[in-house]
Amino acid sequence: MSDSSSGSLYVVATPIGNLDDLTPRAARVLSEVALVAAEDTRHSARLLRHLGLHRPLLSLHEHNEAARVAQLDARLAEGEDIALISDAGTPLISDPGFVLVRELRARGRRVIPIPGACALVAALSAAGLPTDRFLFEGFLPARSAARRTRLEALAEREETLVFYESPHRIRDTLADIGVVLGQRHLVLARELTKAYETFLEGSAGALTTRMEQDPNQARGEFVVMLAGAESRQVAATVIEGEALLGALLDEGMGVKQAAGVAARLLGGARKVWYARAQALKEARQSH
């Protein structure tokens, strides 16, 4: 149970690019707290100057977070309010803060979220991929072998897969996605809310070619969104359906009629089975 006489830790989302995305509530909280704990104090000082604020800053990053807990807890115990911010977006989402929040909650301190910008949510909202279920993996491993191992472990997940990636690794990551997951559909969100915000979509190979043709498309911070695997039931139906279509075509049945039979026996849209039957017929003719 929280101590009503102690201060509160406000977990404040800050803009991921466009400074106009800072909410009025976030600006008010930053103007009222006694201290701002920031991932990079130099970066955050620029944001505060933009807001016309002069608040004390304390660095809190992955290397010193555990050591800061007692210091910040003591200030909360004295009744001071503190804001936690990261370099951009919502703290704790692939950013420091988890250790601090966990420990302060365990000590009964009040932790209050101040929602706002988050690259993960912004990218998904405009990508056109399913969002009823998604799996956020943060950053994939930096080394190719470990990255491929992780992608292999995720290969059969049916949810939309979401990763963050840096500009200097994006091409290598696309190459590994292509090797492990083949032609799976991808959407890349680049430079979200900034002047050169871009959404690119296609296979890993197609997106790599795009970046080779226009190196500017490999610049900026990325949200990588990957279509989930087909459900095993759907995959089994497709395999069964293609076997049926092949048999019907071998018997001399036309594409339209074969599609109708497949739709009637296996379910699904007739136009989908028509496209599969046509592709199968053309593949056979090319051999």
Backbone torsions as a table, in degrees:
resi	resn	phi	psi	omega
1	MET	NA	134.4	-175.7
2	SER	-75.4	151.7	178.1
3	ASP	-88.0	115.5	-175.4
4	SER	-67.1	-17.9	-179.6
5	SER	-87.3	-12.1	-179.0
6	SER	-88.0	166.4	178.5
7	GLY	-77.3	177.2	-179.1
8	SER	-118.4	148.0	171.0
9	LEU	-96.7	119.7	177.1
10	TYR	-98.6	121.6	177.1
11	VAL	-93.3	103.9	-166.7
12	VAL	-106.5	121.8	174.5
13	ALA	-77.4	134.6	178.6
14	THR	-118.4	164.5	-175.6
15	PRO	-59.6	149.1	174.7
16	ILE	-94.8	-1.2	178.8
17	GLY	-176.9	-67.1	-178.3
18	ASN	-78.6	116.2	-175.5
19	LEU	-66.0	-18.7	177.5
20	ASP	-68.3	-11.4	-179.1
21	ASP	-80.6	-5.5	174.9
22	LEU	-69.1	129.0	-176.7
23	THR	-77.1	153.6	175.9
24	PRO	-57.0	-37.3	179.3
25	ARG	-63.9	-42.9	179.1
26	ALA	-62.2	-43.0	178.6
27	ALA	-61.4	-41.1	179.7
28	ARG	-64.3	-45.1	179.9
29	VAL	-60.8	-44.2	-179.7
30	LEU	-63.7	-28.4	179.5
31	SER	-78.5	-18.2	-172.8
32	GLU	-105.9	-20.9	-175.8
33	VAL	-71.6	159.5	179.0
34	ALA	-81.1	-23.7	-173.9
35	LEU	-153.7	144.2	174.0
36	VAL	-115.2	117.1	174.1
37	ALA	-89.5	121.3	-170.9
38	ALA	-130.4	145.9	179.8
39	GLU	-61.7	-45.2	177.1
40	ASP	-132.8	107.9	-173.9
41	THR	-64.0	-32.3	179.1
42	ARG	-66.8	-43.6	179.0
43	HIS	-64.5	-45.6	-177.3
44	SER	-70.0	-28.6	177.5
45	ALA	-62.0	-34.2	177.9
46	ARG	-66.1	-39.7	177.7
47	LEU	-63.5	-45.8	-179.5
48	LEU	-63.8	-39.2	177.3
49	ARG	-62.8	-40.1	178.1
50	HIS	-59.2	-34.6	179.9
51	LEU	-84.7	-4.2	-177.8
52	GLY	74.5	26.1	-176.7
53	LEU	-108.3	148.8	176.5
54	HIS	-131.4	88.8	-179.3
55	ARG	-114.9	146.8	174.9
56	PRO	-61.2	139.1	-178.6
57	LEU	-116.7	144.1	176.1
58	LEU	-134.3	130.2	-178.7
59	SER	-71.9	137.4	175.1
60	LEU	-144.0	107.0	-178.1
61	HIS	-137.0	-177.9	-171.9
62	GLU	-61.7	-24.0	-176.4
63	HIS	-87.3	-19.2	-177.6
64	ASN	-125.4	4.2	-172.6
65	GLU	-57.9	-48.4	-177.8
66	ALA	-60.8	-36.7	-178.4
67	ALA	-72.7	-19.3	-177.8
68	ARG	-85.0	-14.7	-172.4
69	VAL	-57.0	-52.8	-176.4
70	ALA	-61.9	-39.4	-179.4
71	GLN	-62.8	-46.6	-178.8
72	LEU	-73.1	-35.3	177.1
73	ASP	-62.3	-38.5	179.3
74	ALA	-63.6	-38.7	-179.9
75	ARG	-70.9	-37.3	175.2
76	LEU	-63.2	-40.2	179.8
77	ALA	-61.4	-27.9	178.7
78	GLU	-81.9	-0.8	177.2
79	GLY	96.2	5.7	-179.8
80	GLU	-83.1	142.9	172.5
81	ASP	-92.3	143.6	-177.5
82	ILE	-130.5	141.8	173.7
83	ALA	-107.1	137.4	173.7
84	LEU	-109.4	123.6	176.3
85	ILE	-131.9	155.2	173.7
86	SER	-110.2	-176.3	-177.4
87	ASP	-63.1	-33.3	-179.9
88	ALA	-163.6	141.9	175.9
89	GLY	82.2	-153.7	-174.3
90	THR	-92.9	122.6	177.9
91	PRO	-55.4	152.7	-179.2
92	LEU	79.2	-18.2	178.0
93	ILE	-86.7	90.8	-171.7
94	SER	57.7	30.0	177.6
95	ASP	-138.7	164.2	179.6
96	PRO	-62.4	162.7	174.6
97	GLY	131.6	-23.1	-177.0
98	PHE	-59.3	-47.1	-178.1
99	VAL	-61.8	-44.3	-179.3
100	LEU	-62.7	-49.4	-177.9
101	VAL	-63.0	-44.3	179.5
102	ARG	-59.4	-47.5	-176.6
103	GLU	-69.4	-39.5	179.9
104	LEU	-68.2	-38.2	177.0
105	ARG	-64.7	-38.8	178.4
106	ALA	-63.0	-27.1	179.9
107	ARG	-91.0	5.1	176.0
108	GLY	85.5	12.0	178.8
109	ARG	-78.8	152.4	180.0
110	ARG	-86.8	128.5	178.3
111	VAL	-118.0	123.4	-173.3
112	ILE	-120.1	119.9	177.8
113	PRO	-79.7	136.5	172.7
114	ILE	-115.1	93.7	-170.2
115	PRO	-70.4	160.2	179.5
116	GLY	177.9	-141.1	-173.6
117	ALA	-62.4	141.1	173.9
118	CYS	-151.5	120.2	-175.6
119	ALA	-59.1	-38.8	179.8
120	LEU	-57.0	-51.2	-177.0
121	VAL	-70.2	-42.6	-179.8
122	ALA	-59.9	-43.8	-178.8
123	ALA	-65.5	-47.1	-179.1
124	LEU	-61.9	-34.3	-175.8
125	SER	-66.3	-20.7	-176.0
126	ALA	-119.3	6.6	-172.7
127	ALA	-86.4	-23.6	-177.7
128	GLY	77.9	19.4	174.5
129	LEU	-106.1	158.0	-179.3
130	PRO	-58.4	136.0	-179.4
131	THR	-122.9	4.8	177.6
132	ASP	-65.8	-30.0	172.4
133	ARG	-142.1	131.1	174.2
134	PHE	-146.6	156.9	-179.4
135	LEU	-119.9	116.4	179.9
136	PHE	-96.0	122.1	-176.6
137	GLU	-107.2	3.0	-176.9
138	GLY	64.2	-136.3	177.8
139	PHE	-91.9	132.7	172.8
140	LEU	-69.5	161.7	178.2
141	PRO	-55.7	150.0	-176.1
142	ALA	-73.7	-31.8	-177.8
143	ARG	-89.5	142.0	-173.2
144	SER	-59.4	-43.9	-176.9
145	ALA	-61.8	-45.1	179.4
146	ALA	-69.0	-34.6	179.3
147	ARG	-65.3	-43.8	179.2
148	ARG	-64.9	-38.5	178.0
149	THR	-60.9	-42.1	179.6
150	ARG	-67.9	-40.8	178.6
151	LEU	-63.7	-38.1	177.6
152	GLU	-62.9	-36.9	178.9
153	ALA	-68.2	-23.5	-177.9
154	LEU	-98.1	-4.7	-168.8
155	ALA	-57.9	-32.5	-176.6
156	GLU	-99.1	5.1	176.9
157	ARG	-69.6	133.4	-175.7
158	GLU	-89.3	-12.7	178.4
159	GLU	-74.4	158.0	168.6
160	THR	-61.5	131.7	-179.6
161	LEU	-98.6	136.4	-177.0
162	VAL	-130.5	132.1	178.3
163	PHE	-132.5	156.4	165.4
164	TYR	-99.2	147.8	176.8
165	GLU	-148.9	150.4	-179.1
166	SER	-94.4	159.9	-177.6
167	PRO	-63.6	-32.0	-176.5
168	HIS	-79.3	-7.4	178.3
169	ARG	-118.1	-4.1	-171.3
170	ILE	-60.9	-40.4	-178.4
171	ARG	-68.7	-41.0	178.5
172	ASP	-64.3	-38.5	178.3
173	THR	-65.2	-42.6	177.1
174	LEU	-61.3	-40.0	179.5
175	ALA	-61.6	-42.9	-180.0
176	ASP	-69.5	-36.7	175.5
177	ILE	-61.3	-42.0	178.9
178	GLY	-61.9	-41.9	-179.9
179	VAL	-66.5	-44.6	-173.8
180	VAL	-82.8	-40.4	-170.6
181	LEU	-114.6	1.2	174.0
182	GLY	65.5	-128.3	-172.6
183	GLN	-92.2	20.3	179.7
184	ARG	-53.6	139.7	-176.5
185	HIS	-72.4	134.5	-178.1
186	LEU	-123.5	149.2	167.5
187	VAL	-129.6	127.8	176.6
188	LEU	-108.5	128.2	172.9
189	ALA	-106.9	122.8	-174.2
190	ARG	-122.0	136.7	174.4
191	GLU	55.4	46.9	-176.4
192	LEU	-56.9	134.3	178.5
193	THR	68.8	3.1	179.8
194	LYS	-98.9	178.2	-174.3
195	ALA	-60.2	-34.5	-176.0
196	TYR	-107.3	31.8	176.8
197	GLU	-54.4	130.6	-176.4
198	THR	-143.8	140.5	169.9
199	PHE	-114.2	125.4	178.2
200	LEU	-117.6	141.6	178.5
201	GLU	-142.5	153.8	-178.4
202	GLY	147.5	-166.6	176.4
203	SER	-78.3	167.0	177.8
204	ALA	-59.4	-41.0	179.8
205	GLY	-64.4	-42.8	-179.4
206	ALA	-65.3	-38.9	-179.4
207	LEU	-71.5	-34.6	175.2
208	THR	-63.2	-43.9	177.6
209	THR	-60.8	-40.9	178.2
210	ARG	-59.5	-41.5	-179.7
211	MET	-71.3	-32.3	176.1
212	GLU	-67.2	-37.1	179.2
213	GLN	-75.4	-31.6	-179.4
214	ASP	-137.4	89.9	-176.8
215	PRO	-57.3	-21.0	178.1
216	ASN	-61.8	-25.8	-178.9
217	GLN	-72.6	-7.9	177.1
218	ALA	-99.7	7.2	-178.7
219	ARG	-95.2	154.0	175.6
220	GLY	92.9	174.9	178.3
221	GLU	-86.4	142.3	-172.9
222	PHE	-117.6	144.5	160.7
223	VAL	-109.5	119.9	-178.0
224	VAL	-101.3	120.6	-178.7
225	MET	-120.4	128.8	-170.4
226	LEU	-125.0	128.6	178.4
227	ALA	-58.1	139.4	178.6
228	GLY	-69.6	166.1	178.2
229	ALA	-69.9	151.3	172.7
230	GLU	-63.2	144.7	177.3
231	SER	-62.3	152.2	-178.6
232	ARG	-61.1	-33.8	179.1
233	GLN	-65.9	-43.7	178.1
234	VAL	-64.3	-43.4	-179.0
235	ALA	-61.8	-41.6	179.4
236	ALA	-64.7	-39.1	178.6
237	THR	-64.2	-39.6	178.7
238	VAL	-63.1	-45.5	179.7
239	ILE	-62.2	-45.6	178.7
240	GLU	-62.5	-41.5	-178.8
241	GLY	-65.9	-40.4	-179.9
242	GLU	-68.2	-33.3	175.3
243	ALA	-64.7	-41.6	178.4
244	LEU	-64.4	-46.2	179.4
245	LEU	-60.1	-42.6	179.2
246	GLY	-60.2	-42.2	179.8
247	ALA	-65.2	-41.3	-179.7
248	LEU	-66.5	-40.7	178.1
249	LEU	-66.5	-36.2	178.0
250	ASP	-63.3	-29.2	179.1
251	GLU	-81.9	0.5	176.8
252	GLY	92.8	7.7	179.4
253	MET	-73.9	145.3	179.2
254	GLY	-73.2	164.2	-177.5
255	VAL	-60.6	-45.2	-177.8
256	LYS	-62.8	-44.3	-179.1
257	GLN	-67.3	-40.8	179.9
258	ALA	-62.8	-39.3	178.2
259	ALA	-63.7	-39.3	179.2
260	GLY	-63.6	-41.5	179.1
261	VAL	-63.9	-45.0	-179.2
262	ALA	-62.2	-42.6	179.6
263	ALA	-63.8	-38.4	-178.0
264	ARG	-71.0	-38.9	-176.0
265	LEU	-84.6	-34.3	-172.4
266	LEU	-112.4	-10.3	-177.0
267	GLY	84.1	178.2	-178.5
268	GLY	93.9	171.6	-176.3
269	ALA	-77.1	136.4	178.7
270	ARG	-58.9	-38.2	-176.7
271	LYS	-67.3	-30.4	177.3
272	VAL	-67.7	-45.8	178.4
273	TRP	-66.6	-32.7	176.6
274	TYR	-61.8	-44.9	-179.3
275	ALA	-63.2	-40.1	178.8
276	ARG	-66.9	-41.1	179.5
277	ALA	-65.4	-41.6	179.1
278	GLN	-63.5	-43.6	179.3
279	ALA	-63.5	-39.8	179.1
280	LEU	-65.1	-42.1	178.5
281	LYS	-62.9	-44.1	-179.8
282	GLU	-66.6	-36.4	178.5
283	ALA	-64.4	-39.7	179.4
284	ARG	-68.4	-37.0	179.9
285	GLN	-68.5	-26.2	-176.7
286	SER	-79.5	-13.2	-179.4
287	HIS	-96.4	NA	NA
